[in-house]
Amino acid sequence: MRAFKGISTVAHTTASGTQEVSAAAEEQLASMEEMSSSFHAVTHMAEGMQELVSRFRV
């Protein structure tokens, strides 16, 4: 009976750890998506600035 309780405890601990890893992975994915969005916004602004600056070249 102790062996079954031990296995159950290990299974619960593993499941809990898996959930924590999954949550961390989701947070990382959200952060990466936010960085990608910011990168695209900055790229778009830089392109607009290049276009404006090119008008003033002599």
CHARMM internal coordinates of N, CA and C (Angstrom, degrees):
IC EDIT
DIST 1 N 1 CA 1.4404
DIST 1 CA 1 C 1.5330
ANGL 1 N 1 CA 1 C 110.68
DIST 1 C 2 N 1.3325
ANGL 1 CA 1 C 2 N 116.36
DIHE 1 N 1 CA 1 C 2 N -37.35
DIST 2 N 2 CA 1.4631
ANGL 1 C 2 N 2 CA 120.18
DIHE 1 CA 1 C 2 N 2 CA 178.25
DIST 2 CA 2 C 1.5238
ANGL 2 N 2 CA 2 C 111.37
DIHE 1 C 2 N 2 CA 2 C -60.61
DIST 2 C 3 N 1.3193
ANGL 2 CA 2 C 3 N 115.37
DIHE 2 N 2 CA 2 C 3 N -37.64
DIST 3 N 3 CA 1.4644
ANGL 2 C 3 N 3 CA 119.89
DIHE 2 CA 2 C 3 N 3 CA -178.93
DIST 3 CA 3 C 1.5271
ANGL 3 N 3 CA 3 C 109.88
DIHE 2 C 3 N 3 CA 3 C -62.56
DIST 3 C 4 N 1.3295
ANGL 3 CA 3 C 4 N 116.91
DIHE 3 N 3 CA 3 C 4 N -41.38
DIST 4 N 4 CA 1.4552
ANGL 3 C 4 N 4 CA 120.07
DIHE 3 CA 3 C 4 N 4 CA 179.44
DIST 4 CA 4 C 1.5191
ANGL 4 N 4 CA 4 C 111.31
DIHE 3 C 4 N 4 CA 4 C -65.92
DIST 4 C 5 N 1.3270
ANGL 4 CA 4 C 5 N 116.54
DIHE 4 N 4 CA 4 C 5 N -39.45
DIST 5 N 5 CA 1.4655
ANGL 4 C 5 N 5 CA 120.05
DIHE 4 CA 4 C 5 N 5 CA 177.77
DIST 5 CA 5 C 1.5278
ANGL 5 N 5 CA 5 C 110.08
DIHE 4 C 5 N 5 CA 5 C -65.24
DIST 5 C 6 N 1.3166
ANGL 5 CA 5 C 6 N 115.71
DIHE 5 N 5 CA 5 C 6 N -39.71
DIST 6 N 6 CA 1.4618
ANGL 5 C 6 N 6 CA 120.07
DIHE 5 CA 5 C 6 N 6 CA 178.11
DIST 6 CA 6 C 1.5165
ANGL 6 N 6 CA 6 C 111.47
DIHE 5 C 6 N 6 CA 6 C -63.68
DIST 6 C 7 N 1.3240
ANGL 6 CA 6 C 7 N 116.24
DIHE 6 N 6 CA 6 C 7 N -43.25
DIST 7 N 7 CA 1.4611
ANGL 6 C 7 N 7 CA 120.66
DIHE 6 CA 6 C 7 N 7 CA 178.34
DIST 7 CA 7 C 1.5229
ANGL 7 N 7 CA 7 C 110.11
DIHE 6 C 7 N 7 CA 7 C -64.05
DIST 7 C 8 N 1.3190
ANGL 7 CA 7 C 8 N 116.20
DIHE 7 N 7 CA 7 C 8 N -41.56
DIST 8 N 8 CA 1.4601
ANGL 7 C 8 N 8 CA 121.04
DIHE 7 CA 7 C 8 N 8 CA 178.98
DIST 8 CA 8 C 1.5226
ANGL 8 N 8 CA 8 C 110.82
DIHE 7 C 8 N 8 CA 8 C -62.20
DIST 8 C 9 N 1.3137
ANGL 8 CA 8 C 9 N 116.42
DIHE 8 N 8 CA 8 C 9 N -42.97
DIST 9 N 9 CA 1.4616
ANGL 8 C 9 N 9 CA 121.03
DIHE 8 CA 8 C 9 N 9 CA 178.89
DIST 9 CA 9 C 1.5270
ANGL 9 N 9 CA 9 C 110.65
DIHE 8 C 9 N 9 CA 9 C -62.65
DIST 9 C 10 N 1.3065
ANGL 9 CA 9 C 10 N 116.58
DIHE 9 N 9 CA 9 C 10 N -45.20
DIST 10 N 10 CA 1.4650
ANGL 9 C 10 N 10 CA 121.04
DIHE 9 CA 9 C 10 N 10 CA 178.69
DIST 10 CA 10 C 1.5258
ANGL 10 N 10 CA 10 C 110.32
DIHE 9 C 10 N 10 CA 10 C -62.49
DIST 10 C 11 N 1.3198
ANGL 10 CA 10 C 11 N 117.49
DIHE 10 N 10 CA 10 C 11 N -41.78
DIST 11 N 11 CA 1.4600
ANGL 10 C 11 N 11 CA 121.64
DIHE 10 CA 10 C 11 N 11 CA 179.88
DIST 11 CA 11 C 1.5244
ANGL 11 N 11 CA 11 C 110.68
DIHE 10 C 11 N 11 CA 11 C -63.08
DIST 11 C 12 N 1.3200
ANGL 11 CA 11 C 12 N 117.06
DIHE 11 N 11 CA 11 C 12 N -43.71
DIST 12 N 12 CA 1.4679
ANGL 11 C 12 N 12 CA 120.55
DIHE 11 CA 11 C 12 N 12 CA 178.57
DIST 12 CA 12 C 1.5260
ANGL 12 N 12 CA 12 C 111.18
DIHE 11 C 12 N 12 CA 12 C -65.29
DIST 12 C 13 N 1.3127
ANGL 12 CA 12 C 13 N 116.62
DIHE 12 N 12 CA 12 C 13 N -41.20
DIST 13 N 13 CA 1.4653
ANGL 12 C 13 N 13 CA 120.71
DIHE 12 CA 12 C 13 N 13 CA 179.09
DIST 13 CA 13 C 1.5242
ANGL 13 N 13 CA 13 C 110.34
DIHE 12 C 13 N 13 CA 13 C -64.01
DIST 13 C 14 N 1.3157
ANGL 13 CA 13 C 14 N 116.47
DIHE 13 N 13 CA 13 C 14 N -42.69
DIST 14 N 14 CA 1.4576
ANGL 13 C 14 N 14 CA 121.00
DIHE 13 CA 13 C 14 N 14 CA 178.73
DIST 14 CA 14 C 1.5196
ANGL 14 N 14 CA 14 C 111.08
DIHE 13 C 14 N 14 CA 14 C -64.42
DIST 14 C 15 N 1.3355
ANGL 14 CA 14 C 15 N 116.61
DIHE 14 N 14 CA 14 C 15 N -42.48
DIST 15 N 15 CA 1.4632
ANGL 14 C 15 N 15 CA 120.67
DIHE 14 CA 14 C 15 N 15 CA 178.93
DIST 15 CA 15 C 1.5223
ANGL 15 N 15 CA 15 C 110.77
DIHE 14 C 15 N 15 CA 15 C -62.85
DIST 15 C 16 N 1.3075
ANGL 15 CA 15 C 16 N 115.92
DIHE 15 N 15 CA 15 C 16 N -41.45
DIST 16 N 16 CA 1.4653
ANGL 15 C 16 N 16 CA 120.25
DIHE 15 CA 15 C 16 N 16 CA 178.79
DIST 16 CA 16 C 1.5242
ANGL 16 N 16 CA 16 C 110.43
DIHE 15 C 16 N 16 CA 16 C -63.82
DIST 16 C 17 N 1.3108
ANGL 16 CA 16 C 17 N 116.89
DIHE 16 N 16 CA 16 C 17 N -44.02
DIST 17 N 17 CA 1.4661
ANGL 16 C 17 N 17 CA 121.02
DIHE 16 CA 16 C 17 N 17 CA 178.52
DIST 17 CA 17 C 1.5122
ANGL 17 N 17 CA 17 C 111.44
DIHE 16 C 17 N 17 CA 17 C -63.53
DIST 17 C 18 N 1.3197
ANGL 17 CA 17 C 18 N 116.60
DIHE 17 N 17 CA 17 C 18 N -38.68
DIST 18 N 18 CA 1.4588
ANGL 17 C 18 N 18 CA 120.96
DIHE 17 CA 17 C 18 N 18 CA 178.75
DIST 18 CA 18 C 1.5200
ANGL 18 N 18 CA 18 C 110.72
DIHE 17 C 18 N 18 CA 18 C -64.10
DIST 18 C 19 N 1.3268
ANGL 18 CA 18 C 19 N 116.87
DIHE 18 N 18 CA 18 C 19 N -40.95
DIST 19 N 19 CA 1.4616
ANGL 18 C 19 N 19 CA 120.92
DIHE 18 CA 18 C 19 N 19 CA 178.21
DIST 19 CA 19 C 1.5258
ANGL 19 N 19 CA 19 C 111.15
DIHE 18 C 19 N 19 CA 19 C -63.88
DIST 19 C 20 N 1.3201
ANGL 19 CA 19 C 20 N 116.98
DIHE 19 N 19 CA 19 C 20 N -39.17
DIST 20 N 20 CA 1.4625
ANGL 19 C 20 N 20 CA 120.87
DIHE 19 CA 19 C 20 N 20 CA 178.66
DIST 20 CA 20 C 1.5265
ANGL 20 N 20 CA 20 C 110.72
DIHE 19 C 20 N 20 CA 20 C -65.54
DIST 20 C 21 N 1.3136
ANGL 20 CA 20 C 21 N 116.74
DIHE 20 N 20 CA 20 C 21 N -42.02
DIST 21 N 21 CA 1.4671
ANGL 20 C 21 N 21 CA 121.07
DIHE 20 CA 20 C 21 N 21 CA 178.99
DIST 21 CA 21 C 1.5295
ANGL 21 N 21 CA 21 C 109.66
DIHE 20 C 21 N 21 CA 21 C -65.16
DIST 21 C 22 N 1.3063
ANGL 21 CA 21 C 22 N 116.32
DIHE 21 N 21 CA 21 C 22 N -41.87
DIST 22 N 22 CA 1.4637
ANGL 21 C 22 N 22 CA 120.85
DIHE 21 CA 21 C 22 N 22 CA 178.82
DIST 22 CA 22 C 1.5271
ANGL 22 N 22 CA 22 C 110.80
DIHE 21 C 22 N 22 CA 22 C -61.97
DIST 22 C 23 N 1.3236
ANGL 22 CA 22 C 23 N 117.09
DIHE 22 N 22 CA 22 C 23 N -43.66
DIST 23 N 23 CA 1.4703
ANGL 22 C 23 N 23 CA 120.95
DIHE 22 CA 22 C 23 N 23 CA 178.71
DIST 23 CA 23 C 1.5254
ANGL 23 N 23 CA 23 C 110.63
DIHE 22 C 23 N 23 CA 23 C -63.47
DIST 23 C 24 N 1.3147
ANGL 23 CA 23 C 24 N 116.68
DIHE 23 N 23 CA 23 C 24 N -41.81
DIST 24 N 24 CA 1.4665
ANGL 23 C 24 N 24 CA 120.34
DIHE 23 CA 23 C 24 N 24 CA 178.75
DIST 24 CA 24 C 1.5211
ANGL 24 N 24 CA 24 C 110.84
DIHE 23 C 24 N 24 CA 24 C -64.25
DIST 24 C 25 N 1.3218
ANGL 24 CA 24 C 25 N 116.98
DIHE 24 N 24 CA 24 C 25 N -39.62
DIST 25 N 25 CA 1.4714
ANGL 24 C 25 N 25 CA 121.05
DIHE 24 CA 24 C 25 N 25 CA 179.10
DIST 25 CA 25 C 1.5259
ANGL 25 N 25 CA 25 C 110.17
DIHE 24 C 25 N 25 CA 25 C -64.91
DIST 25 C 26 N 1.3275
ANGL 25 CA 25 C 26 N 117.05
DIHE 25 N 25 CA 25 C 26 N -39.69
DIST 26 N 26 CA 1.4636
ANGL 25 C 26 N 26 CA 120.33
DIHE 25 CA 25 C 26 N 26 CA 178.02
DIST 26 CA 26 C 1.5246
ANGL 26 N 26 CA 26 C 111.02
DIHE 25 C 26 N 26 CA 26 C -64.30
DIST 26 C 27 N 1.3279
ANGL 26 CA 26 C 27 N 116.91
DIHE 26 N 26 CA 26 C 27 N -40.05
DIST 27 N 27 CA 1.4668
ANGL 26 C 27 N 27 CA 120.80
DIHE 26 CA 26 C 27 N 27 CA 177.37
DIST 27 CA 27 C 1.5280
ANGL 27 N 27 CA 27 C 110.74
DIHE 26 C 27 N 27 CA 27 C -63.90
DIST 27 C 28 N 1.3193
ANGL 27 CA 27 C 28 N 116.66
DIHE 27 N 27 CA 27 C 28 N -41.71
DIST 28 N 28 CA 1.4584
ANGL 27 C 28 N 28 CA 120.05
DIHE 27 CA 27 C 28 N 28 CA 178.90
DIST 28 CA 28 C 1.5181
ANGL 28 N 28 CA 28 C 110.86
DIHE 27 C 28 N 28 CA 28 C -64.49
DIST 28 C 29 N 1.3230
ANGL 28 CA 28 C 29 N 117.12
DIHE 28 N 28 CA 28 C 29 N -41.17
DIST 29 N 29 CA 1.4539
ANGL 28 C 29 N 29 CA 120.89
DIHE 28 CA 28 C 29 N 29 CA 178.88
DIST 29 CA 29 C 1.5288
ANGL 29 N 29 CA 29 C 110.33
DIHE 28 C 29 N 29 CA 29 C -62.77
DIST 29 C 30 N 1.3321
ANGL 29 CA 29 C 30 N 116.94
DIHE 29 N 29 CA 29 C 30 N -43.41
DIST 30 N 30 CA 1.4593
ANGL 29 C 30 N 30 CA 120.35
DIHE 29 CA 29 C 30 N 30 CA 178.58
DIST 30 CA 30 C 1.5252
ANGL 30 N 30 CA 30 C 110.59
DIHE 29 C 30 N 30 CA 30 C -62.21
DIST 30 C 31 N 1.3205
ANGL 30 CA 30 C 31 N 117.23
DIHE 30 N 30 CA 30 C 31 N -41.21
DIST 31 N 31 CA 1.4655
ANGL 30 C 31 N 31 CA 121.15
DIHE 30 CA 30 C 31 N 31 CA 178.23
DIST 31 CA 31 C 1.5201
ANGL 31 N 31 CA 31 C 111.24
DIHE 30 C 31 N 31 CA 31 C -64.24
DIST 31 C 32 N 1.3155
ANGL 31 CA 31 C 32 N 116.67
DIHE 31 N 31 CA 31 C 32 N -41.56
DIST 32 N 32 CA 1.4646
ANGL 31 C 32 N 32 CA 120.49
DIHE 31 CA 31 C 32 N 32 CA 179.44
DIST 32 CA 32 C 1.5245
ANGL 32 N 32 CA 32 C 110.70
DIHE 31 C 32 N 32 CA 32 C -65.59
DIST 32 C 33 N 1.3195
ANGL 32 CA 32 C 33 N 116.84
DIHE 32 N 32 CA 32 C 33 N -39.19
DIST 33 N 33 CA 1.4652
ANGL 32 C 33 N 33 CA 120.05
DIHE 32 CA 32 C 33 N 33 CA 178.08
DIST 33 CA 33 C 1.5294
ANGL 33 N 33 CA 33 C 110.54
DIHE 32 C 33 N 33 CA 33 C -65.42
DIST 33 C 34 N 1.3287
ANGL 33 CA 33 C 34 N 116.16
DIHE 33 N 33 CA 33 C 34 N -39.09
DIST 34 N 34 CA 1.4666
ANGL 33 C 34 N 34 CA 120.53
DIHE 33 CA 33 C 34 N 34 CA 177.78
DIST 34 CA 34 C 1.5269
ANGL 34 N 34 CA 34 C 110.79
DIHE 33 C 34 N 34 CA 34 C -65.10
DIST 34 C 35 N 1.3339
ANGL 34 CA 34 C 35 N 116.97
DIHE 34 N 34 CA 34 C 35 N -42.34
DIST 35 N 35 CA 1.4609
ANGL 34 C 35 N 35 CA 120.32
DIHE 34 CA 34 C 35 N 35 CA 178.08
DIST 35 CA 35 C 1.5197
ANGL 35 N 35 CA 35 C 110.92
DIHE 34 C 35 N 35 CA 35 C -64.06
DIST 35 C 36 N 1.3234
ANGL 35 CA 35 C 36 N 116.74
DIHE 35 N 35 CA 35 C 36 N -40.60
DIST 36 N 36 CA 1.4614
ANGL 35 C 36 N 36 CA 120.59
DIHE 35 CA 35 C 36 N 36 CA 178.77
DIST 36 CA 36 C 1.5221
ANGL 36 N 36 CA 36 C 110.65
DIHE 35 C 36 N 36 CA 36 C -62.60
DIST 36 C 37 N 1.3123
ANGL 36 CA 36 C 37 N 116.38
DIHE 36 N 36 CA 36 C 37 N -43.01
DIST 37 N 37 CA 1.4608
ANGL 36 C 37 N 37 CA 120.35
DIHE 36 CA 36 C 37 N 37 CA 178.54
DIST 37 CA 37 C 1.5260
ANGL 37 N 37 CA 37 C 110.84
DIHE 36 C 37 N 37 CA 37 C -63.08
DIST 37 C 38 N 1.3255
ANGL 37 CA 37 C 38 N 116.46
DIHE 37 N 37 CA 37 C 38 N -42.72
DIST 38 N 38 CA 1.4633
ANGL 37 C 38 N 38 CA 120.77
DIHE 37 CA 37 C 38 N 38 CA 178.18
DIST 38 CA 38 C 1.5237
ANGL 38 N 38 CA 38 C 110.86
DIHE 37 C 38 N 38 CA 38 C -63.81
DIST 38 C 39 N 1.3189
ANGL 38 CA 38 C 39 N 116.86
DIHE 38 N 38 CA 38 C 39 N -40.87
DIST 39 N 39 CA 1.4605
ANGL 38 C 39 N 39 CA 121.58
DIHE 38 CA 38 C 39 N 39 CA 178.83
DIST 39 CA 39 C 1.5224
ANGL 39 N 39 CA 39 C 110.30
DIHE 38 C 39 N 39 CA 39 C -59.96
DIST 39 C 40 N 1.3288
ANGL 39 CA 39 C 40 N 116.05
DIHE 39 N 39 CA 39 C 40 N -45.53
DIST 40 N 40 CA 1.4690
ANGL 39 C 40 N 40 CA 119.66
DIHE 39 CA 39 C 40 N 40 CA -179.54
DIST 40 CA 40 C 1.5274
ANGL 40 N 40 CA 40 C 110.89
DIHE 39 C 40 N 40 CA 40 C -65.11
DIST 40 C 41 N 1.3311
ANGL 40 CA 40 C 41 N 117.10
DIHE 40 N 40 CA 40 C 41 N -38.49
DIST 41 N 41 CA 1.4640
ANGL 40 C 41 N 41 CA 120.23
DIHE 40 CA 40 C 41 N 41 CA 178.98
DIST 41 CA 41 C 1.5308
ANGL 41 N 41 CA 41 C 110.54
DIHE 40 C 41 N 41 CA 41 C -64.66
DIST 41 C 42 N 1.3348
ANGL 41 CA 41 C 42 N 116.93
DIHE 41 N 41 CA 41 C 42 N -43.90
DIST 42 N 42 CA 1.4626
ANGL 41 C 42 N 42 CA 120.87
DIHE 41 CA 41 C 42 N 42 CA 179.57
DIST 42 CA 42 C 1.5309
ANGL 42 N 42 CA 42 C 110.17
DIHE 41 C 42 N 42 CA 42 C -65.62
DIST 42 C 43 N 1.3188
ANGL 42 CA 42 C 43 N 117.04
DIHE 42 N 42 CA 42 C 43 N -40.28
DIST 43 N 43 CA 1.4585
ANGL 42 C 43 N 43 CA 120.75
DIHE 42 CA 42 C 43 N 43 CA 177.64
DIST 43 CA 43 C 1.5228
ANGL 43 N 43 CA 43 C 110.61
DIHE 42 C 43 N 43 CA 43 C -60.68
DIST 43 C 44 N 1.3161
ANGL 43 CA 43 C 44 N 116.45
DIHE 43 N 43 CA 43 C 44 N -43.92
DIST 44 N 44 CA 1.4676
ANGL 43 C 44 N 44 CA 121.04
DIHE 43 CA 43 C 44 N 44 CA 179.12
DIST 44 CA 44 C 1.5343
ANGL 44 N 44 CA 44 C 110.19
DIHE 43 C 44 N 44 CA 44 C -62.62
DIST 44 C 45 N 1.3355
ANGL 44 CA 44 C 45 N 117.30
DIHE 44 N 44 CA 44 C 45 N -43.04
DIST 45 N 45 CA 1.4671
ANGL 44 C 45 N 45 CA 120.41
DIHE 44 CA 44 C 45 N 45 CA 178.26
DIST 45 CA 45 C 1.5232
ANGL 45 N 45 CA 45 C 111.07
DIHE 44 C 45 N 45 CA 45 C -63.87
DIST 45 C 46 N 1.3283
ANGL 45 CA 45 C 46 N 117.49
DIHE 45 N 45 CA 45 C 46 N -41.42
DIST 46 N 46 CA 1.4694
ANGL 45 C 46 N 46 CA 121.33
DIHE 45 CA 45 C 46 N 46 CA 179.82
DIST 46 CA 46 C 1.5208
ANGL 46 N 46 CA 46 C 110.85
DIHE 45 C 46 N 46 CA 46 C -63.32
DIST 46 C 47 N 1.3242
ANGL 46 CA 46 C 47 N 116.68
DIHE 46 N 46 CA 46 C 47 N -40.49
DIST 47 N 47 CA 1.4637
ANGL 46 C 47 N 47 CA 119.62
DIHE 46 CA 46 C 47 N 47 CA 178.10
DIST 47 CA 47 C 1.5256
ANGL 47 N 47 CA 47 C 110.64
DIHE 46 C 47 N 47 CA 47 C -63.46
DIST 47 C 48 N 1.3325
ANGL 47 CA 47 C 48 N 116.29
DIHE 47 N 47 CA 47 C 48 N -41.31
DIST 48 N 48 CA 1.4625
ANGL 47 C 48 N 48 CA 119.91
DIHE 47 CA 47 C 48 N 48 CA 177.59
DIST 48 CA 48 C 1.5113
ANGL 48 N 48 CA 48 C 111.99
DIHE 47 C 48 N 48 CA 48 C -63.84
DIST 48 C 49 N 1.3262
ANGL 48 CA 48 C 49 N 116.12
DIHE 48 N 48 CA 48 C 49 N -40.29
DIST 49 N 49 CA 1.4608
ANGL 48 C 49 N 49 CA 120.08
DIHE 48 CA 48 C 49 N 49 CA 178.78
DIST 49 CA 49 C 1.5228
ANGL 49 N 49 CA 49 C 110.59
DIHE 48 C 49 N 49 CA 49 C -65.91
DIST 49 C 50 N 1.3268
ANGL 49 CA 49 C 50 N 117.43
DIHE 49 N 49 CA 49 C 50 N -40.45
DIST 50 N 50 CA 1.4657
ANGL 49 C 50 N 50 CA 120.40
DIHE 49 CA 49 C 50 N 50 CA 178.22
DIST 50 CA 50 C 1.5249
ANGL 50 N 50 CA 50 C 110.35
DIHE 49 C 50 N 50 CA 50 C -60.65
DIST 50 C 51 N 1.3066
ANGL 50 CA 50 C 51 N 116.08
DIHE 50 N 50 CA 50 C 51 N -41.33
DIST 51 N 51 CA 1.4585
ANGL 50 C 51 N 51 CA 120.06
DIHE 50 CA 50 C 51 N 51 CA 179.41
DIST 51 CA 51 C 1.5305
ANGL 51 N 51 CA 51 C 110.32
DIHE 50 C 51 N 51 CA 51 C -63.32
DIST 51 C 52 N 1.3278
ANGL 51 CA 51 C 52 N 117.05
DIHE 51 N 51 CA 51 C 52 N -43.73
DIST 52 N 52 CA 1.4618
ANGL 51 C 52 N 52 CA 120.07
DIHE 51 CA 51 C 52 N 52 CA 179.72
DIST 52 CA 52 C 1.5261
ANGL 52 N 52 CA 52 C 112.03
DIHE 51 C 52 N 52 CA 52 C -66.08
DIST 52 C 53 N 1.3174
ANGL 52 CA 52 C 53 N 117.10
DIHE 52 N 52 CA 52 C 53 N -43.20
DIST 53 N 53 CA 1.4632
ANGL 52 C 53 N 53 CA 121.51
DIHE 52 CA 52 C 53 N 53 CA -179.18
DIST 53 CA 53 C 1.5249
ANGL 53 N 53 CA 53 C 110.41
DIHE 52 C 53 N 53 CA 53 C -65.53
DIST 53 C 54 N 1.3226
ANGL 53 CA 53 C 54 N 117.46
DIHE 53 N 53 CA 53 C 54 N -35.27
DIST 54 N 54 CA 1.4619
ANGL 53 C 54 N 54 CA 119.71
DIHE 53 CA 53 C 54 N 54 CA -178.19
DIST 54 CA 54 C 1.5367
ANGL 54 N 54 CA 54 C 111.70
DIHE 53 C 54 N 54 CA 54 C -64.56
DIST 54 C 55 N 1.2804
ANGL 54 CA 54 C 55 N 118.32
DIHE 54 N 54 CA 54 C 55 N -21.99
DIST 55 N 55 CA 1.4505
ANGL 54 C 55 N 55 CA 122.46
DIHE 54 CA 54 C 55 N 55 CA 179.04
DIST 55 CA 55 C 1.5475
ANGL 55 N 55 CA 55 C 111.37
DIHE 54 C 55 N 55 CA 55 C -70.98
DIST 55 C 56 N 1.3256
ANGL 55 CA 55 C 56 N 116.18
DIHE 55 N 55 CA 55 C 56 N -24.04
DIST 56 N 56 CA 1.4487
ANGL 55 C 56 N 56 CA 120.33
DIHE 55 CA 55 C 56 N 56 CA -174.57
DIST 56 CA 56 C 1.5261
ANGL 56 N 56 CA 56 C 114.26
DIHE 55 C 56 N 56 CA 56 C -99.88
DIST 56 C 57 N 1.3067
ANGL 56 CA 56 C 57 N 117.20
DIHE 56 N 56 CA 56 C 57 N 3.12
DIST 57 N 57 CA 1.4531
ANGL 56 C 57 N 57 CA 120.35
DIHE 56 CA 56 C 57 N 57 CA -179.04
DIST 57 CA 57 C 1.5369
ANGL 57 N 57 CA 57 C 109.01
DIHE 56 C 57 N 57 CA 57 C -72.61
DIST 57 C 58 N 1.3158
ANGL 57 CA 57 C 58 N 114.52
DIHE 57 N 57 CA 57 C 58 N 139.55
DIST 58 N 58 CA 1.4754
ANGL 57 C 58 N 58 CA 120.40
DIHE 57 CA 57 C 58 N 58 CA -178.05
DIST 58 CA 58 C 1.5092
ANGL 58 N 58 CA 58 C 109.47
DIHE 57 C 58 N 58 CA 58 C -103.95
END
COOR INIT
IC SEED 1 N 1 CA 1 C
IC BUILD
